[in-house]
Amino acid sequence: MAEDSHRAGNLDRMNTDAGSADGFLLMDGIESVYHVTQTVCEAEKHPLNPVLPVGDSHEWDSTHCAPWSSPTVIYDDEDKLFKAWYAGSDIAPSRWWAMGYAVSEDGVNWHKPELGLYEYNGSKKNNIVLDGRGPIIKDDTEPDPNKRFKGIKRSFGGQKVYAGKGARANYSPDGIHWTEGPNIDLPEWFRGPPDIGVLVRDDQDPDPSRRYKIVFQEMVPFDKPDIKRHAERYRGLGRAKILAYGPDVEHFRRAEENPLLSPADGLEYEDHHIMMSPYGGAWIICYEYGWYVPSRYGYYGTYSADIRLAVSGDGLSFHRVNPHQKVIARGSHGEWDGGLLIITDKPVVKDGTIYLFYGGSGEEFTSWPPENEISEFVHEMGSGSARMARMGLATLREDGFTCLETPDRETPGSATTAPLALTDRSTALTVNVGDVRQNRNWVEVEVLDADSGEPIPGYGCEDCDDICVDGLRRPVAWGDKRLADVGRDRFKLRFHLYGAARLYGYRFV
């Protein structure tokens, strides 16, 4: 049977109000498909990667200069600048770790301002911004200008920047000059604060007691027969991601729906750094999909990782989307990011482009994580800190995490929405399309009666102007007819895809 049914969406989940849109992350607005599949789109790496240069041999960030345990890049609309808070370390035998600050007009060419805040090798002429690590946000809703920037700070190595079991809330008026706030403590942090990799303000969540969210790390049991077979000392534990939320950045509680992501539920061995963010009415996670190559380095072998996708309809329960498909792939053999990738904690969305900043290391990044390091050869601060790590940029188009396309990108197919309500007769339908070309790859849209599923006269495929020009907001037209004139209060849309055309979403404007 050629018709491939998809799970039906909620009745009339969408309407024609301005801004109503579906970017096909959840697929709950698609009622059925014929020879069409949801695809995870691979981000395009910038040709000038790595974009953030490491420091000179005498500088504090001469080995690590990447969004590792300080994992945040934002775009500040007020200052018209990309801003990065990143982890850095030097090449000395005794590692000296800190958080650096850098700015960029375009996300590609970065400047490290001389801040004069912390001393390194007898000088304050550097861009060190904090002596701890953790994620940061700019909160434009904050009435107190001294708390406009917020962060969660914990220590690097043995630095005592937190008390007891917790980490500390931190505040700043400018993202540079920081004041320590109260201690943060969750009962689950009985051995001290874990790695806290995400801080996000979530305005999509209807519950104000969940407005601020953090994601931290826990070790969980998992069973992978191949690592058992090759590992000399298999522990049976991997890194999982745990969600906590609260009304501010000082009071968090662990979510009941945990874990957000666990290697026990997938093919990967580690879910290490992740990006979690509200996006387009859904929630996305770009996660570090990690595995071990039995190369005889360390107890488990060489750790490798790329970036893959999970989504959620409520920001609490996530599912992997096509886990065999990558959002950001490793570089080729010998390239600077050919070994493992990590990801910043939130995306930057600007002018129709999604900026994904990531850290990368080459295949020489071996004997990591610390429990994989052979005890006779333990490095003072772990072998990972002795390896080069730098920052790259990869981009997607708006709503480009996923798309609809035909499996072979040749034979035509179609996707039909669940019923939509005609609530605003002044709006027009637009589509986000790519890889289109006249007479080869294009999209057509027909409007169906919501009850019978039959095309409404004048709104069939033969009436639709071919959509064969790439664009984020390509208008859909049926000659001189308007969507407001369909004569129905409810209708469905059927998108026909020809050739290699990709449909990233649709929107009413």
Secondary structure, 3 states (H helix, E strand, C coil): CCEEECCCCCCCCEECCCCCEECCCCCCCEEEEECCEEEECCCEECCCCCCECCCCCCCCCCCEEECCCCCEEEEECCCCEEEEEEEEECCCCCCCCEEEEEEECCCCCEECCCCCCCCECCECCCCEEECEECCEEECCCCCCHHHCEEEEEEECCCCCCCCCCCEEEEEECCCCCCEEEEEECCCCCCCCCCCEEEEEECCCCCCHHHCEEEEEEEEEECCCHHHHHHCCCCCCEEEEEEEEEECCCCCCEECCCCCCECHHHCCCCEEEEEEEEEECCEEEEEEEEEEEECCCCCCCCEEEEEEEEEEECCCCCEEECCCCCCCECCCCCCCCCCCEEEECCCCEEECCEEEEEEEEECCCCCCCCHHHCCHHHCCCCCHHHHCCEEEEEEEEECCCCEEEECCCCCCCEEEEECCEECCCCCCCEEEEEECCECCCEEEEEEEEECCCCCECCCCCHHHCCCECCCEEEEECCECCECHHHCCCCEEEEEEEEECCCEEEEEEEC
